[in-house]
Amino acid sequence: MTVPSDTLSTPVSATRVRRVRRLSTEAVVGYLFILPAVVGFLIFYLYPSVRGLMISFTDWNLLSDPESVGLANYRELLADEKFWDALGITFKYVLWNIPLQTVLAILMAVAMDRVVKSMFVKGLLILPYLLSNVLVALTFLWLLDPLLGVVNAGLEALGIARQPFFGAPEQAIETIAGINVWRHTGFNALLFYAGLQAIPRTVFEAARIDGASAVQEFFRITLPLLRPVTVFVLVTSLIGSFQIFDTVAVTTQGGPVDSTRVLVFYIYQNAFAFFKMGYATAMSMALFVLLVVFTLIQMRLFNANHSDLE
């Protein structure tokens, strides 16, 4: 007896239709969930970026209509010694900030993983990151005051001469870097700590059975397996460090003798003090390109697309 083909295909077709409908419904729900983020990105990131690129080709003082000048702002940028000085000071800040912050964060994460298990301590580590940059800068401005600061009073009690900190060109940018190391290290330590929890304990147990010391475990197992987290921390820290502004604006305002006039502060001066919005935007575009290049270099050097846990 032959069964009609329609009888066999009907249940299969109905199941397939229900599956397609369910997937379509799930897709719509998913798109609705990401819609606010997409709208926010388009309004607050993509549109300002495109608008900024357009402004970078103009001469605009915020009071009159922008006038197109072509590549004049970029040519001025290449010949501007103050721009290159600001970029060099920013590099100096980055070289102080990133290595200290990253090394301390890794050591703190290892200490939390092996020694300190208290949730209270972990909460204290992230507390500085929850404070605003302005509040932290104002607090350290008082603490490090040459005459009334608690830190200098403590140094004097120990027989050490009072230090100018923000008031000395040779100390100012290092002091600002130290403040931001204090603020961000705990948060990065928690990121590394989360990465440590993803490493199977059996890997360390096998290393101990093979006679590996704690130092060998750290350099041959912990650090390589933390590579994805390390790349993330380095990329985000580098971007944030190149964008340092508020700590400088609150404490030194680019001084003394322009020793802390980092690139973003120089951009701010050109935009809102000198009313050269077109030129300031051109510098912002140059900073954007620089950050993209450095990010790609870091991801290539650390082979960010590959994990040793695979």
VENMOTA-V496807 format. One record per pair of residues at least 12 apart in sequence whose ideal C-beta (glycine too) atoms are under 10 Angstrom apart, sorted by the first residue. I is the first residue (numbers start at 0). J is the second residue. Records with the same first field share a line. If there is no record, write none. Layout:
I->J, J
This chain:
48->283, 284, 287
50->280
51->276, 279, 280, 281, 283, 284, 287
52->280, 281, 283, 284, 287
53->65, 67, 277, 280
54->72, 276, 277, 278, 279, 280, 281, 283, 284
55->68, 70, 72, 73, 76, 276, 277, 278, 279, 280, 281, 282, 283, 284, 285
56->68, 69, 70, 71, 72, 73, 277, 280, 281, 284
57->69, 71, 72, 276, 277, 278, 280, 281
58->71, 72, 275, 276, 277, 278
59->270, 274, 275, 276, 277, 278, 279, 280
60->273, 274, 275, 276, 277
61->270, 271, 274, 275, 276
62->274, 276
63->274
65->276, 277
66->277
67->277
68->277, 278, 281
70->281
71->277, 278, 281
72->275, 276, 277, 278, 279, 280, 281, 282, 284, 285
73->278, 281, 282, 284, 285
74->281
75->275, 277, 278, 281, 282
76->278, 281, 282, 284, 285
77->285
79->265, 269, 278, 282
81->257, 260, 265, 268, 269
82->262, 265, 266, 269, 278, 281, 282, 285
83->262
84->257, 258, 260, 262, 265
85->253, 257, 259, 260, 261, 262, 263, 264, 265, 266, 268, 282
86->241, 261, 262, 265, 282, 285, 286, 289
87->261, 262
88->171, 172, 243, 247, 253, 257, 258, 259, 260, 261, 262, 264, 265
89->172, 240, 241, 242, 243, 259, 260, 261, 262, 263, 264, 265, 286, 289
90->240, 241, 261, 262
91->172, 173, 176, 258, 259, 261
92->172, 173, 175, 176, 179, 240, 241, 243, 246, 247, 259, 261, 262
93->176, 236, 237, 239, 240, 241, 243, 261, 293
94->176, 240
95->172, 173, 174, 175, 176, 177, 179, 180, 240
96->172, 173, 175, 176, 177, 178, 179, 180, 183, 236, 237, 239, 240, 243
97->176, 180, 232, 233, 236, 237, 239, 240
98->180
99->176, 177, 179, 180, 181, 184
100->176, 179, 180, 181, 182, 183, 184, 186, 187, 188, 232, 233, 236, 239, 240
101->180, 183, 184, 187, 188, 191, 229, 232, 233, 236
102->184
103->180, 181, 183, 184, 185, 187, 188
104->124, 180, 183, 184, 185, 186, 187, 188, 189, 190, 191, 192, 228, 229, 232, 236
105->184, 187, 188, 191, 192, 194, 195, 217, 221, 222, 225, 228, 229, 232
106->184, 188, 191, 217
107->120, 121, 124, 184, 185, 187, 188, 189, 191, 192
108->124, 187, 188, 189, 190, 191, 192, 193, 194, 195, 196, 221, 225, 228
109->188, 191, 192, 195, 213, 216, 217, 221, 222, 225
110->188, 192
111->124, 188, 189, 191, 192, 195
112->191, 192, 194, 195, 196, 198, 221
113->195, 203, 213
121->185, 188, 189, 192
122->185, 189
123->185
124->184, 185, 186, 187, 188, 189, 192
125->185, 186, 188, 189
126->182, 185, 186
127->178, 179, 180, 181, 182, 183, 184, 185, 186
128->181, 182, 183, 184, 185, 186, 187, 189
129->182, 185, 186
130->182
131->182, 245
132->178, 179, 182, 243, 244, 245, 246, 248, 249
133->245, 246, 248, 249
134->249
135->178, 179, 181, 182, 245, 246, 249
136->165, 175, 178, 179, 182, 245, 246, 247, 248, 249, 250, 251
137->246, 249, 250
138->178
139->164, 165, 174, 175, 177, 178, 181, 182, 246, 249, 250
140->164, 165, 178, 246, 249, 250, 251
142->164, 178
143->162, 163, 164, 165, 166, 170, 174, 177, 178, 250
144->161, 163, 164, 165, 166
145->161, 162, 163, 164, 165, 166, 167
146->161
148->161, 162, 164
150->162, 164
151->163, 164
162->174
163->255
164->177, 178, 250, 251
165->178, 247, 250, 251, 254, 255, 258, 259
166->251, 254, 255
167->255, 256, 258
168->251, 254, 255, 256, 257, 258, 259
169->255, 258
170->255, 258
171->247, 250, 251, 253, 254, 255, 256, 258, 259
172->243, 247, 251, 258, 259, 260, 261
173->259
174->246, 250, 251, 259
175->243, 246, 247, 249, 250, 251, 259, 261
176->240, 243, 246
178->246, 250
179->236, 239, 240, 243, 245, 246
182->246
183->232, 235, 236, 239, 240
186->232, 235, 236
187->228, 229, 231, 232, 233, 235, 236
188->232
190->225, 228, 229, 231, 232, 235
191->221, 225, 228, 229, 231, 232
192->228
193->228
194->221, 224, 225, 226, 227, 228, 229, 231, 232
195->221, 224, 225, 228
197->224, 225, 227, 228, 306, 308
198->220, 221, 223, 224, 225, 307, 308
199->224, 308
202->216, 220, 221, 224, 307, 308
203->216, 220, 221, 224
205->220
206->219, 220, 221
220->307
222->307
223->306, 307, 308
224->306, 307, 308
225->307
226->301, 302, 303, 305, 306, 307, 308
227->301, 302, 303, 304, 305, 306, 307, 308
229->297, 301, 303
230->294, 297, 298, 300, 301, 302, 303, 304
231->301, 303
233->293, 294, 297, 298, 300, 301, 303
234->290, 293, 294, 295, 297, 298, 301, 303
235->294
237->290, 293, 294, 296, 297
238->286, 290, 291, 293, 294
240->261
241->261, 262, 263, 286, 287, 289, 290, 293
242->261, 262, 263, 266, 286, 290
243->259, 261, 262, 263, 264
244->261, 262, 263, 264, 266, 267
245->263, 264
246->259, 261, 264
247->259, 260, 261, 263, 264, 267
248->261, 263, 264, 267
251->264
252->264, 268
253->265, 267, 268
262->282, 283, 285, 286, 289
263->282, 283, 286
265->279, 282
266->278, 279, 280, 281, 282, 283, 285, 286
267->279
269->281, 282, 283
270->282, 283
